[in-house]
Amino acid sequence: MANILVVIFAIEVLAQLINALGAAQINDLIWTILNHLPIATSKADAEQRQLQAEYVKVRQEMNATSSQDEFAKWAKLRRRHDKLHSKLEATKRELEASRSQFDNYLTAMRMLAIKVPQYVIPYWYGKEPMFWLPYGWFPYYAEWIISFPRAPLGSVSAPSWQLACSGVIALVIEIAVLVAKRILAPSGTKLAVPAARPAKQQQQQQTAALSDMPQAKKEL
């Protein structure tokens, strides 16, 4: 069962890393890397950036041209502006469709590589002991819980091993994130301290408090 132990541990490591980093952020990173490779989407992305730059340039030039004093030039720029806008929108829709298909593909891959094994493996090997506990170290109820649901009593079941791996890995990742934040935090940061009140304002408050004391005694 050593191979199954390693497989379950590796799957939980991947699952916890994806949860910590975020699936959307991972998709963005892979999409950016792919757009730097000589493929169709990278060409479309480069074309969109070029059209965007040209569109902004023509728009600025058109805004700087008077439609009354230089109507012919303005009309020419306007036609070019509309043409570039149409091309830009078409390219944007094409890229959005490609990105949506790419995200769906990655989601399906994550489901097949992580989510499905997370449910199938513990169920399939539910009756098999992952490893045996030392005899007499744990009370009966603890051995029953650890072997739940179908493993022999005194052994660690696949679901229990999966749960233990998930908890430990999540804790290690959380500690690593906290340590990284401490290390990367600016060394000169200090807590904000409230500003001291002016001495004159403090003296006025003390005088007002003393003047209220006789009145309070009379009321008593």
C-alpha positions as CSV (number, residue, x, y, z in Angstrom):
1,M,0.0,0.0,0.0
2,A,3.0,2.3,-0.1
3,N,2.2,3.4,-3.6
4,I,-1.3,4.3,-2.6
5,L,0.0,6.3,0.4
6,V,2.2,8.3,-1.9
7,V,-0.5,8.8,-4.5
8,I,-3.0,10.1,-1.9
9,F,-0.4,12.4,-0.4
10,A,0.6,13.8,-3.8
11,I,-3.0,14.4,-4.8
12,E,-3.6,16.3,-1.5
13,V,-0.5,18.4,-2.0
14,L,-1.7,19.5,-5.4
15,A,-5.2,20.1,-4.2
16,Q,-4.0,22.3,-1.2
17,L,-1.6,24.2,-3.4
18,I,-4.3,25.0,-5.9
19,N,-6.6,26.1,-3.0
20,A,-3.8,28.3,-1.6
21,L,-2.8,29.9,-4.9
22,G,-6.2,30.1,-6.4
23,A,-7.4,28.4,-9.6
24,A,-8.1,31.7,-11.4
25,Q,-4.6,32.9,-10.7
26,I,-3.1,29.6,-12.0
27,N,-5.2,29.9,-15.1
28,D,-4.0,33.5,-15.7
29,L,-0.3,32.4,-15.2
30,I,-0.6,29.5,-17.7
31,W,-2.5,31.7,-20.2
32,T,0.2,34.4,-20.0
33,I,2.9,31.8,-20.5
34,L,1.1,30.3,-23.5
35,N,0.7,33.7,-25.1
36,H,4.5,34.1,-25.2
37,L,4.7,30.9,-27.3
38,P,4.3,30.8,-31.1
39,I,0.7,29.6,-31.1
40,A,-2.5,31.0,-32.6
41,T,-3.7,32.7,-29.3
42,S,-0.4,34.5,-28.9
43,K,-0.7,35.9,-32.5
44,A,-4.2,37.0,-31.7
45,D,-3.1,38.6,-28.5
46,A,-0.3,40.5,-30.2
47,E,-2.6,41.6,-32.9
48,Q,-5.1,42.9,-30.3
49,R,-2.3,44.9,-28.5
50,Q,-1.2,46.4,-31.8
51,L,-4.8,47.3,-32.7
52,Q,-5.4,48.8,-29.3
53,A,-2.3,51.0,-29.6
54,E,-3.3,52.2,-33.0
55,Y,-6.9,52.7,-31.9
56,V,-5.8,54.9,-29.0
57,K,-3.5,56.9,-31.3
58,V,-6.2,57.6,-33.9
59,R,-8.7,58.5,-31.2
60,Q,-6.3,61.0,-29.7
61,E,-5.6,62.5,-33.1
62,M,-9.3,62.7,-33.9
63,N,-10.1,64.4,-30.6
64,A,-7.4,66.9,-31.3
65,T,-8.9,67.7,-34.8
66,S,-11.7,70.1,-35.1
67,S,-14.8,68.7,-36.9
68,Q,-15.7,72.2,-38.2
69,D,-12.4,73.7,-39.3
70,E,-10.8,70.4,-40.6
71,F,-13.9,68.4,-41.5
72,A,-12.2,66.3,-44.3
73,K,-9.4,65.2,-42.0
74,W,-11.7,64.6,-39.1
75,A,-14.1,62.5,-41.3
76,K,-11.1,60.4,-42.5
77,L,-9.9,59.9,-39.0
78,R,-13.5,59.0,-37.9
79,R,-13.8,56.3,-40.6
80,R,-10.4,54.8,-39.6
81,H,-11.4,55.0,-35.9
82,D,-14.7,53.1,-36.6
83,K,-12.9,50.5,-38.6
84,L,-10.2,49.9,-36.0
85,H,-12.9,49.7,-33.3
86,S,-14.8,47.0,-35.2
87,K,-11.6,45.0,-35.7
88,L,-10.6,45.4,-32.0
89,E,-14.1,44.2,-30.9
90,A,-13.9,41.2,-33.2
91,T,-10.4,40.3,-31.9
92,K,-11.5,40.8,-28.3
93,R,-14.5,38.5,-28.8
94,E,-12.2,35.9,-30.4
95,L,-9.7,36.0,-27.5
96,E,-12.5,35.9,-24.9
97,A,-13.9,32.8,-26.6
98,S,-10.5,31.2,-26.6
99,R,-9.9,32.1,-23.0
100,S,-13.3,30.7,-22.0
101,Q,-12.5,27.4,-23.8
102,F,-9.0,27.3,-22.2
103,D,-10.5,27.8,-18.7
104,N,-13.0,25.1,-19.2
105,Y,-10.3,22.7,-20.4
106,L,-8.2,23.4,-17.3
107,T,-11.2,23.0,-15.0
108,A,-11.9,19.6,-16.6
109,M,-8.2,18.6,-16.3
110,R,-8.3,19.5,-12.6
111,M,-11.5,17.5,-12.0
112,L,-10.0,14.4,-13.7
113,A,-6.6,14.7,-12.1
114,I,-7.5,15.8,-8.6
115,K,-11.2,15.8,-7.7
116,V,-12.1,12.4,-9.2
117,P,-9.2,10.6,-7.5
118,Q,-10.0,12.3,-4.2
119,Y,-13.3,10.4,-4.2
120,V,-12.5,7.3,-6.1
121,I,-9.3,6.2,-4.5
122,P,-10.5,6.2,-0.8
123,Y,-13.7,4.4,-1.9
124,W,-11.8,1.8,-4.0
125,Y,-9.2,1.1,-1.4
126,G,-11.6,1.6,1.6
127,K,-11.2,-2.0,2.8
128,E,-7.4,-2.1,2.4
129,P,-5.2,-1.0,5.4
130,M,-2.8,1.7,4.5
131,F,-0.6,0.7,7.4
132,W,-1.1,-0.8,10.9
133,L,-1.0,1.1,14.1
134,P,1.3,-0.1,17.0
135,Y,-0.6,-2.7,19.0
136,G,-2.0,-1.3,22.3
137,W,-1.1,2.3,21.7
138,F,-4.6,3.5,21.0
139,P,-7.9,2.8,22.7
140,Y,-10.6,0.8,20.9
141,Y,-12.7,3.8,19.9
142,A,-9.7,5.6,18.4
143,E,-8.8,2.5,16.4
144,W,-12.4,2.2,15.2
145,I,-12.4,5.9,14.1
146,I,-9.0,5.6,12.3
147,S,-10.1,2.5,10.5
148,F,-13.4,3.9,9.5
149,P,-15.3,3.1,7.3
150,R,-14.3,-0.4,6.2
151,A,-10.6,-1.0,6.9
152,P,-9.6,-3.7,9.5
153,L,-9.6,-2.6,13.1
154,G,-6.2,-1.4,14.2
155,S,-5.2,-0.1,10.8
156,V,-5.4,3.3,9.1
157,S,-8.0,3.5,6.3
158,A,-7.6,5.4,3.1
159,P,-10.1,8.1,4.0
160,S,-8.4,8.6,7.4
161,W,-5.0,8.9,5.7
162,Q,-6.4,11.3,3.2
163,L,-7.9,13.5,5.9
164,A,-4.7,13.5,7.9
165,C,-2.6,14.5,4.8
166,S,-5.1,17.3,3.9
167,G,-5.0,18.7,7.4
168,V,-1.2,18.6,7.8
169,I,-0.5,20.0,4.4
170,A,-3.0,22.9,4.9
171,L,-1.4,23.7,8.2
172,V,2.1,23.7,6.7
173,I,1.0,25.9,3.8
174,E,-0.6,28.3,6.3
175,I,2.6,28.5,8.4
176,A,4.7,29.0,5.3
177,V,2.5,31.9,4.2
178,L,2.7,33.6,7.6
179,V,6.5,33.2,7.7
180,A,6.8,34.6,4.2
181,K,4.6,37.6,5.1
182,R,6.9,38.2,8.1
183,I,10.0,38.0,6.0
184,L,8.7,40.1,3.1
185,A,7.2,42.8,5.4
186,P,9.1,46.1,5.5
187,S,11.5,46.1,8.4
188,G,10.8,49.8,9.2
189,T,7.1,49.5,9.7
190,K,5.8,50.6,13.1
191,L,2.4,50.7,14.7
192,A,0.6,54.0,14.5
193,V,0.7,55.8,17.8
194,P,-2.1,58.3,18.6
195,A,-0.8,61.9,18.6
196,A,-0.4,63.5,22.1
197,R,-2.9,66.2,23.0
198,P,-1.6,69.7,23.3
199,A,-0.7,70.8,26.9
200,K,-3.1,73.7,26.7
201,Q,-6.0,71.5,25.8
202,Q,-5.2,69.1,28.6
203,Q,-5.1,72.0,31.1
204,Q,-8.5,73.2,30.0
205,Q,-10.0,69.8,30.4
206,Q,-8.6,69.5,33.9
207,T,-9.9,72.9,34.9
208,A,-13.4,72.0,33.6
209,A,-13.3,68.8,35.6
210,L,-12.3,70.6,38.8
211,S,-15.0,73.2,38.4
212,D,-17.7,70.5,38.1
213,M,-16.7,68.8,41.3
214,P,-18.4,71.3,43.8
215,Q,-21.6,71.2,41.8
216,A,-21.6,67.4,42.0
217,K,-21.1,67.5,45.8
218,K,-24.0,69.9,46.2
219,E,-26.3,67.5,44.3
220,L,-25.2,64.7,46.5
